[in-house]
Amino acid sequence: RIIVDLRLVRLAAALLTGAALGVAGLLLQTVIRNPLGEPHILGLNAGASLAVVATSALGLSLGAFPAGRPLTAACGAALLFGGVMALASAGRGGATPLRITLCGVALSAFASAVTAAILILDEQTLLAMRTWLAGDLAGLNWSTLQTALVPALIGLGVALLIAPRLNVLALGDKVALGLGVNLVQTRLLGLLAIALLCGAAVAVAGPIGFVGLVVPHVVRRLVTEDIRLALPLAAPVGALVLVLADIAARTLVAPQELATGAMTALVGAPLFIFIAARFFK
């Protein structure tokens, strides 16, 4: 019973969260054409966390619905990323990769600050969500995974549906328009898929970062830039990455245990610096 309720549920949580973040990261980098695109860096995780914490503190949680927390998190992720793109698009030059990254970091910091303020003012919410906000896979149950599975599957389905159009979009807006691709619809569907995937991941494990950065670069080295091939591969690669990170978090300082999010950050942050240095060189 202990194996089923503790070990297997933790493994299933790592598989679901890693797969969702891997696909979301690949989608995000493709939609905005930015190799630094990652849900944690661009603020989607922070927006999702803020939405869950704020609704919980205000007593407005959608907990009465089967997928309440994932949907709340998805709405927060979508709203914050919409703010990032609106801010990055303002002024001359439009939404360049550098602007998107800087706006994402800025709004992510703002959302994290608001989340921290809510937790300081509401001790009950802090006690309930302290472990979750650290990005940890401990203490989960099957019910949590079941509520997150549906949004994750819908997000994956939408991603696979628009994959052929994303291939054309990667050639540039002018080429895509010439080939009959509806740019607004494709990007909105991409945002919907990203928000659902991030919402599911954050609802399960909290704001785990950098999985969505590592996985797309690994997948592109294994296959070509063809999104139709890369998307189905991103899910198992993301799942494997997070399972390995969770194993390392549990064994590296045994008998103590690190948060899984801390382990992914230890590996992902240096990789982000390396990619950024090459991209903006």
C-alpha positions in Angstrom: 0.0 0.0 0.0 2.9 2.4 0.8 4.5 1.6 -2.6 1.2 2.4 -4.4 0.3 5.5 -2.4 3.7 7.1 -2.1 6.3 5.8 -4.6 4.0 5.1 -7.6 2.1 8.4 -7.2 5.3 10.3 -7.0 6.6 8.6 -10.2 3.3 9.2 -12.0 3.5 12.9 -10.9 7.0 13.2 -12.2 6.0 11.6 -15.5 2.9 13.8 -16.0 4.6 17.1 -14.9 7.8 16.5 -16.9 5.8 15.6 -20.1 3.6 18.6 -19.8 6.5 21.0 -19.2 8.6 19.5 -22.0 5.8 19.9 -24.6 4.9 23.4 -23.3 8.6 24.5 -23.6 8.9 23.3 -27.2 5.6 24.9 -28.1 6.6 28.2 -26.5 9.9 28.3 -28.2 8.2 27.6 -31.6 5.4 30.1 -31.2 7.6 33.0 -30.2 10.6 31.8 -32.2 12.9 32.2 -29.2 15.3 29.5 -28.0 15.2 31.0 -24.5 11.4 30.6 -24.3 10.6 28.6 -21.1 7.4 28.7 -19.0 9.4 29.5 -15.8 11.6 32.2 -17.3 8.8 33.9 -19.2 6.5 34.0 -16.2 3.9 31.4 -17.0 4.7 29.4 -13.8 4.7 32.6 -11.7 1.3 33.6 -13.2 -0.1 30.2 -12.5 1.2 30.1 -9.0 -0.2 33.6 -8.3 -3.6 32.7 -9.6 -3.8 29.6 -7.4 -2.5 31.3 -4.3 -4.7 34.4 -4.8 -7.9 32.5 -5.3 -7.1 30.2 -2.4 -6.5 33.2 -0.1 -9.7 35.0 -1.3 -11.8 31.8 -1.0 -12.5 31.9 -4.7 -10.9 28.6 -5.6 -12.6 26.5 -8.3 -12.1 23.5 -6.0 -15.7 22.6 -6.4 -15.0 21.6 -10.0 -13.1 18.4 -10.8 -10.2 20.3 -12.5 -10.4 23.5 -10.4 -6.8 24.1 -9.6 -5.4 23.2 -13.0 -7.9 25.6 -14.7 -7.1 28.3 -12.2 -3.4 27.9 -12.9 -4.0 27.8 -16.7 -5.9 31.1 -16.5 -3.1 32.7 -14.5 -0.4 31.5 -16.9 -2.4 32.7 -20.0 -3.1 36.1 -18.5 0.5 36.7 -17.5 2.0 35.5 -20.8 -0.6 37.7 -22.6 0.8 40.6 -20.5 4.4 39.7 -21.5 3.6 39.7 -25.2 1.6 42.9 -25.0 4.4 44.7 -23.1 7.1 43.3 -25.5 5.1 44.3 -28.5 4.7 48.0 -27.4 6.9 50.5 -29.1 9.2 50.3 -32.1 10.7 47.0 -33.2 7.9 44.8 -31.9 8.3 41.7 -29.8 11.9 40.7 -30.3 13.4 37.7 -28.5 15.3 40.0 -26.1 12.2 42.1 -25.3 10.1 39.0 -24.7 12.7 37.5 -22.4 13.2 40.8 -20.4 9.5 41.4 -20.1 9.0 37.8 -19.0 11.6 38.0 -16.3 10.2 41.4 -15.1 6.6 40.2 -14.9 7.6 36.9 -13.4 9.4 38.8 -10.6 6.4 41.0 -10.1 4.0 38.0 -9.9 6.4 36.2 -7.5 6.5 39.4 -5.3 2.7 39.6 -5.2 2.5 35.9 -4.3 5.0 36.4 -1.5 3.1 39.3 -0.1 -0.2 37.3 -0.1 1.6 34.5 1.8 3.1 36.8 4.3 -0.4 38.3 5.0 -2.2 35.0 5.0 -0.4 32.5 7.2 -3.0 29.8 6.6 -2.4 29.9 2.9 1.4 29.8 3.5 1.1 26.7 5.6 -1.1 25.0 3.1 1.1 25.8 0.0 4.6 26.1 1.4 5.8 22.7 0.0 3.9 23.1 -3.2 5.5 26.5 -4.0 8.9 25.0 -3.6 8.2 22.7 -6.7 8.1 19.4 -4.8 6.6 16.1 -5.8 6.2 14.8 -2.2 2.9 14.3 -0.5 0.7 14.0 -3.6 -2.2 11.7 -4.2 -4.0 10.1 -7.1 -6.9 12.5 -7.0 -4.5 15.5 -7.7 -3.1 13.7 -10.7 -6.5 12.8 -12.1 -7.7 16.4 -12.0 -4.6 17.5 -13.8 -4.6 14.8 -16.5 -7.5 16.1 -18.5 -6.1 19.6 -19.1 -2.8 18.1 -19.9 -4.3 15.8 -22.5 -6.3 18.6 -24.0 -3.2 20.8 -24.2 -1.3 18.0 -25.9 -4.1 17.3 -28.3 -4.3 21.0 -29.4 -0.5 21.0 -29.8 -0.5 18.0 -32.1 -3.4 19.6 -34.0 -1.5 22.7 -34.9 1.9 21.1 -35.3 1.8 21.2 -39.2 0.9 25.0 -39.0 3.7 25.6 -36.5 6.2 24.1 -39.0 5.1 26.7 -41.6 5.1 29.4 -38.9 8.8 28.7 -38.2 9.6 29.9 -41.8 8.4 33.4 -40.9 5.1 35.3 -40.8 5.2 36.4 -44.4 5.8 32.9 -45.7 3.1 31.5 -43.4 0.6 34.1 -44.6 1.5 33.3 -48.2 0.8 29.6 -47.6 -2.6 30.4 -46.0 -1.8 30.0 -42.3 -4.0 32.0 -40.0 -1.3 33.5 -37.7 -3.6 34.9 -35.0 -5.6 31.6 -34.7 -2.5 29.5 -34.7 -0.8 31.6 -32.0 -3.9 31.7 -29.9 -4.3 27.9 -30.1 -0.6 27.6 -29.2 -1.2 29.8 -26.2 -4.2 27.8 -25.1 -2.2 24.6 -25.3 0.8 26.1 -23.4 -1.5 27.5 -20.7 -3.3 24.1 -20.2 0.0 22.2 -20.0 1.6 24.7 -17.6 -1.6 24.8 -15.5 -1.6 21.0 -15.2 2.1 20.9 -14.3 1.9 23.7 -11.7 -1.3 22.3 -10.2 0.5 19.0 -9.5 4.0 20.0 -8.5 4.1 23.8 -8.2 6.4 26.1 -10.2 9.2 23.7 -11.4 11.5 25.5 -13.8 13.9 24.9 -16.6 12.5 21.5 -17.8 10.8 23.4 -20.6 14.2 24.9 -21.5 16.3 21.7 -21.5 13.9 19.4 -23.3 13.4 21.3 -26.6 17.1 21.6 -27.1 17.6 17.9 -26.4 14.7 16.9 -28.7 16.0 19.1 -31.6 19.3 17.3 -31.4 17.6 13.9 -31.5 15.3 14.8 -34.5 15.1 17.6 -37.0 13.3 20.9 -36.5 10.1 19.2 -37.7 7.5 20.0 -34.9 5.4 17.1 -36.0 8.2 14.7 -34.9 9.5 16.8 -32.0 6.2 17.3 -30.1 5.5 13.5 -29.5 9.1 13.1 -28.5 9.2 16.1 -26.1 6.7 14.4 -23.7 8.7 11.2 -22.9 12.0 13.2 -22.8 10.4 15.7 -20.4 9.1 12.9 -18.3 12.5 11.2 -18.2 14.3 14.5 -17.3 12.0 15.2 -14.3 12.1 11.6 -13.1 15.9 11.7 -13.0 15.8 15.1 -11.3 13.5 13.7 -8.7 15.7 10.7 -8.1 18.7 13.0 -7.6 16.7 15.3 -5.3 15.9 12.3 -3.1 19.3 10.7 -3.0 21.9 13.5 -3.3 21.7 14.6 0.3 20.0 11.5 1.8 18.4 11.0 4.3 17.5 14.7 3.7 15.6 15.5 0.6 15.8 18.5 -1.8 12.8 20.0 -3.6 12.6 18.7 -7.2 12.4 22.3 -8.4 15.7 23.1 -6.7 17.4 20.3 -8.5 16.1 21.3 -12.0 17.2 24.9 -11.3 20.7 23.8 -10.4 21.0 22.2 -13.8 18.8 24.5 -15.9 20.1 27.9 -14.7 23.7 27.3 -16.1 22.3 26.0 -19.3 20.1 29.1 -19.7 23.2 31.3 -19.2 25.1 29.3 -21.8 22.2 29.4 -24.4 21.7 33.1 -23.8 25.4 33.9 -24.2 25.4 32.1 -27.6 22.0 33.6 -28.7 22.8 37.2 -28.0 26.5 37.1 -29.0 
